[in-house]
């Protein structure tokens, strides 16, 4: 055979996909069970077998040839997938040859059609050029492989426990970050893993070492969110005599896991109340006109509305730890804890200040919109309601960088996070706006009674105060159901959830009510 002579196209090309079955036991003669005592087999790997028939001028080729194989996204297109594989000195007998090919590229076979390009040089090592065979050969799937393509439905019956229609086992004992199932979704409203159970568990996970489920995401799942840690609690509680006298003009709340703390704007102190029975434990000085308040796990932080000061109190006994001064601007209305830092909104300075809780150091102040009021943490980002702009700003908690500003409604006040969405109370528009935390896109807007101020999440419902007389609070299911309205005291201001009940600061009655 002349090295440069053109070769005919492949007359036969078959892709053989290995079908793997369990080798645990097999049936021998007379139905006798034969146990497999061989050592565990190595993984099947990502290679596959390709067989073809090579003819020249209609006659089968005999000898050895050099082959080049390439993968393409169409029969005649110009887009090659991965690199070219070269196999030399391949035996060809009566025109038939068999080769082992690799995967060409990572995720090369993800469900899209693929064609195999083949070039050949005979005899092997002859020094001549390769002849490309036409047309390219389509790679077809074996029947069971079709059940694994993207979008395929895999169903079955598993009646025992434990068991699964799909079972994945990762036996690797070395390496960092090895996972049994790895999933990713880039679309903001899609899911990397989605499941449904009509009866029984929606999901079940068990781990001996490491993580049964490890998820990286922009919201609650896989991230820290102090607003939802131990969201629900169970204890003996009473709402009898649910109006508790506190200081003058109670404003806002924080919960320390046992006690509810409320700021008293007019009497310049905070009141500590045992949540279970409403018993007042004590009242403690907290600077001039205290308004927003937050708990960091050990300490109570209180910002003054009329001075540039933030007061830090020991939660165990209410004693003064320190006062952080020189907070920009005035009229501090909002405060949140991100797991390491306290964030305070600066109404007059159009900014938010970050204070490191461990050593009381002011880390920095970062621009927001005009007249910021409420603030919330979503596990990765800080959200600030801008009352004059009717918008909410999203800042990266790590460095305060502004990631986006999103329209909500006139006079945006309170803001809260439900694990996936940001909720904003718009006091001038009499609406509550629900945004997707991932990208700030509008999900829905709800009409509510006049003057919605602050907002809290109880794990299922969003609760909103309405600064009116007679006082009202409204409730909206986080899933987006209709609004319910409830009575409370005069001009309700702040609102909080203690794991069992909703607390409301009825500012003009100088009481807090437990609902």
N, C-alpha and C positions, 0 to 999 in steps of 0.2 A: 504494500500500500504506500502510495506516495504521500509524504507528510503534508503537502500543500493542497492535495486533491480534495475537493468539496465532498462532504459526507451527507448522506440523506438524513432526513428528519427522523425523530424517534417514532418507531411504529407502535410501541407499547410503553406506557408509563403508568405505574401503579404506586400509590402512596400507601404504605402499610403502617397503620397506627397500632401500637401495642395495646391490648386490652388486659388490664391487670385484675386478677381476682384474688380472694383470700386463699392463702396456702396453709391455713391452720390444720385442717384434717381433710383426708380424701378417702373415698370408698375403694377398697381393694376387691379381689375376687370373692365371691360368695357373700358380698355385703360386709366383709370385715373392715373395720375402721383402721386406717393406717395413719399414725401420727407423723407429722413432719418434724423430724429432730434436727434438721439442718440449722445452721447459724442464721440469724436475722439477715435479710437481704439488703443490699445497698439501695438507695433511692433510684427510681427509674431514670432520673435525669431528664434532659431536654433534647436529646438527640432522637432522630427518627430514621427509619429505613426507607430508601428509595430504590426501586428496581426498574430497569428499562431495557429495551432492545435496540441495538445499534446495527444498522445495515449500511453497506456501501454498494451503490449501483444495484440494489435489490438483493445482494448476497449478505448473509450474516457475517459479522466481523469476528475473527478469532485472534487472540493475542493480548497484549497489554496496552492500555491507553491512559493518557492524562486527561483529567476532567476539571472543569471550573463550573461551580454552581453559584447562582445569584438569585435573590428574591426580589419580586417586583409587585407593585400594587395594581397592575393591569396587564393585559396580554401584550399590548404594543406601546405602553406609556414609557416615560423617561424617568420615573421616580423609582429608584432602587431602595430596598429596605435592608439596612445593615451592610455588612461587608461581603465580599466574594470569598467562597470557600474553594480551595484547590486540593484535589486528591490525585496523587500520582501513582503510576504503576497499578492501575485497577485491572484485574483480570476480566477479559471479555470472552465468553465461551458460547459459540453458536449465536453470537449477537447479544447474549444476555449478560448483564452486569448488575451488581448489588453494591450500594454504598451506604455509609452511615453519615448523615448530615446533622449539623448542630442547629441551634435556633436562629442563627443569623444575627438577631438583635434582641435586646430586652423587649418583651411584650410584642414580639413580631407577629405572633398568632393570637390576636385579641378578638377575633370574630370577623374581621374584614377579609374579603377574598384576596388570595395571593396566587402568583404565578411563578414557576421555577424556570429560570433561564439556564441553559446548558451550553457549554462550549467544550470541544473535544479535540485532542491531538493524538493521532495514531501514526506510527507506534510510539509508545511512551518514551520520553527523553530524546526524541528525535531532533529536537532543536528547531522544528518548524513552528509556524504560527497555529493558533487555535482556530477552529471553525465553529461558528455559532450555529446551533441547530434551531430551526424555525418550524412551527411557532413555539412560543413558550408554553410550558405544560401547566395546566391548572392543578392546584393542590386541593384535593377534595377530602372531606372528613369522613371518618367511619361513623356508623349510626349512633353509637353511644357518645361519641365526642360532641355531637350536636346538642346534647343536653347541658353542656358546659359553656356554650357560647353566650355572650351578653344578651340579657333579656329572656333567656330560656327559663321555663317553669320547671322546677324540680319538686316533685311531690311524692308522698309515700305515707305508709302507716308505720308508726313506731309505738307499740302498745306498752312496752316495758320502760322502767326507769332505772338507770339513766339511758338515754338514747336520743338520737336526733336524725331527722331526715337527711341532714348534711352533718357529718362528723369530721372535724378537723383536729389533728393532733400534731403538735410541734415537739419533737423529741430532742431538739438541739439543746445541749447543756453548756455550750460556750458561745461567745459572741454577745454583743450589746444590742438590746432592742429587738431581738428575734421575736416574731409574733406568729401565732397560729393563723389568724385572719388579719389581713391588712386591707383597709378600705379607705377610699378618699372620694370626696365630692367637692367640686369647685363651684357649682351653682349655688346661689344663696338660699334657694328654697327647696333644694333636693336633699337627699340623705345618703350618706356613705353606706349605712346599713339600716334597713327598714324592715320591721316585722309586725305581725299581728297574731294574736291568739284569741280565738273565740271563746275558749274555756280554759281555765288553768293559768299558769304563769305566762306573762308576756315575755319574760326573759329570765334565764337562770344562768348564774356564773359561779364557778368554784375555782379556787386557787390554793395550791400548797405553798408555792414560792412565787413571788413577783406579783403581777397583776392579772386578774381574770379578764378585765376589760380596761384597756388603755386607750383613751380618746383625746386627740388634740383638737381644740375648736375655739372659736371666738367668743363663746358664751359660757353658760353654766357648765355644760358637760365637759369634763376634763379640766376645768379651771376653778380657781378659788373664788367663792362668792360669799362673803360673810353674811349677806342678807338672807341667804337660804341655809346656812349651817344650823342644824337643829331647829328648823323652821317650826315643826310641830312638837308640842309637849303634852304630857298627860299628868295631871295631878288633881287632888281634891281642890275644887275651887267654888267660889260662891259669888253671885252677882247681887245678893241681897244687900240693900243699901248701897247701890252701885254708884252713888255720887259721893266723892271723897273731897273734902275741903283741903285746899292746898294754899299757896300764897296768892298774891294779887296778880291778876292777868296771866294765868298759865299759858305758855306758848307751845313748846315742842318737847318730844319724848325721846328717850333711848331705853333699851331693855338690856339688863346685864345677865340674863339667864334665870334670875330669881326675883329681882326687883325692877319696878318701873321707875324711871327718873324723869321728872318734869321740870322745866325751867319756869320760874315765876318772874316775869318781866318787871312788874311793879314793885315787888318786895326784894329784888336783887338777890335771889337765892334759888336753890334747887330743892325739890322735895323727893325723898326716897320712899317708895311704897312697895310693900310686899305684894307681889302680883296675885298670889293664891287667894288671899282674904282681904286685900285692900287696906291692911294695917299700915299706917304711916310710921316709918322707922325713924325719920328725922328730917330736918331741913338744914341746909348748909350754905354759907355765903359763896357766891359764884360770880363776883364782879358786878359791874354796873349794867343794868338792863340785859340780863342774860336771855338769849333767844335760841339759836341752834345748839344741839347737844349730840354727843356720840360716845360710844363705849368701845375701847380697844382691846378688851379682854382682861385688863387689870384696872384701868383708870377711866374716869369720866372726864370728857373734854367739853367745855362750854365756851361759846363765843359771845362777846358783848355786842349788842346791836349798835350801841352809840359810842364805843371807844375802840381803839386798835388792839384790844387785848383778848387773849384766849386763856381760860383758866383750866388747870389740870387738877382733878381731885382724885384721891384714893377711893376706889369703889367700896372697899371693905368698911370704911368708917367716915367717908365724906371729908377727910382732912385735906387741906390745901397742900399740893405737891410743888407747884410752880405756876407762874404766870408768864406766858409768852407774849411779848409786846411787839409793837411795830408791824402789826398786820396792816396791809395797805387799805386805804379808804375807810369807809364807815358803813354802818348798816349791814352787818353780817347776818344773813338769813338762813344759810344752808351749811350743813356739815356732814361729812361721810368718812368712814374708815375703810381703807383698801387692803387691810391685812398687815400693813407696815407703817402707813402714813395717815395723818388726819388732813382732810381737805376742807377748806372754808371758803365760801363765796364772799366776794367783796362788792357789794351793790354799787357803791359810788366810784370804785376804781375799775369797774368792768373787767374783773379778773377773778381768779381762784388761787388760793395759796395752799401750798403743800408743806406740812410740818412732819418731820420724822418723829414718830411716837417714842422711839427708844431713848432719844437724847434731847428731844424738844427743839431740835434745830429747824429753822425755816429753810427748806430745800430750795424753794423758788416760788414765784408768782407768775401765772400764765394768763394771757389774754383770753377772754370769752366774748360773748355778745354783750349787748347793752343791758345794764341793770340785772345782773344775775341774782337768782334767788335760790331755788332748790338744787340739790346735787345728789347723785347716786353713783354707785360703783357696780359694774357688770361682771367683775372677775378679771378684767384686763384694762378697761377704760373708765374714765370719769365722764359723767354726763351732767351738764349744767343747763338749767332752764333760764333763758334770757327774757325777762318780763317785758322790756321795752321793744325788743325785736319780734316777740312772738315766735321764738325758735328755741332749739336745744342744741348745744355744742357738745361734740364728742372729742375728748382729749385722751391721748395715750397716757396711762397712769405712770409708766416707767420714766417718762421724760417731759410730760406735759404738752407734747406736740399736738396741735390742733389737727384732727383727722377729718372733721366735717362739721357743717352746721346745717340743720334741717328745720324747715318750717313746721310749726305746730298750730298755734292759734294765738289770738290777742292775749297779752298779759300772761305768759307762761309762768307758772309758779312752782308747784310741787312736781317732783319727778321720782319714779320708782322703777325697779327692774324685777321682772317676773321669772327670770331664768332664760328667756329667749327674746323678750320684747322690752322696750322702754315705753313707759306710760307717763304722760305729761298732762297736768291739770291746767287748763287755760281759763283763768278767772275772768278775762274780758270777753271771751267768746262763749262762755258757758258750755264748754266741751271738754272732753278728755280724749287725747290722741294716743293711739297705739302705733309704735314704730318697730320695725325689725331691727334688733340691736346690731345685727351683722353689718348692715349697710345703711341704716337710717331710713329705709323706704317706708312709706306710709302703708299701714295695714288696714286701719279703720279709725273713724272718728265718732265719738258717742256724744249725744246731747244729754246734758245733766242740768240740775237746778242751778240757780244763779250763784255766782262767785265761788267756784271750786278753788280751794286753796292747796291743801297738802294731801298726800296720797300714800297709802301703805298697802302691802301685799301680805295675805295670810296663807299663801301656799295654793290657794284656789281662786280667791276673789281679790279684786282691787277695791279698796275702801277710800272714799274721798270726803273731806270736810267741805262744808259750804258756809262761808262767813256771812251769815244772814240771821235775821230774827223773824220768826222762830227758827232755831237752829236745825240744820238737817245734815245727815251724812248719807251718801249714796254708795251702792255696791254694784260692781260689774264683774261677772265671771271673766277670768283671764282668757278663757276660750272665746269670749266675745258675745255673751248672751245679753239679754235686756237688763236695763238698770232698775234696781230696787231702791226705795227711799225710806229712811228711818229718822225718827225724831231724836234730838239730843238737846243740850242746853243752849244758852244764848251765844251767838257768834263763835262757833267752834273753830279752832285754829289747827293745832297739830294733831296727828293721829299716829297710832302705832299698834303693833300686834305682839302679844306676849307668848304665843304658842298655843293659846286657848281662847283668848278674848281680845276684842278690839278696845283700845283706850282712846278717848277723845278729850282734848283740852277745851272745856267750855269757858272761854276766856272771860266773858262778861259776868259769869256766875261765880268765878273764882273757885271752880271745882274741876275735877277730872271725872269723867263718867266711864264706866266699864260696861261694855256691850257684849 
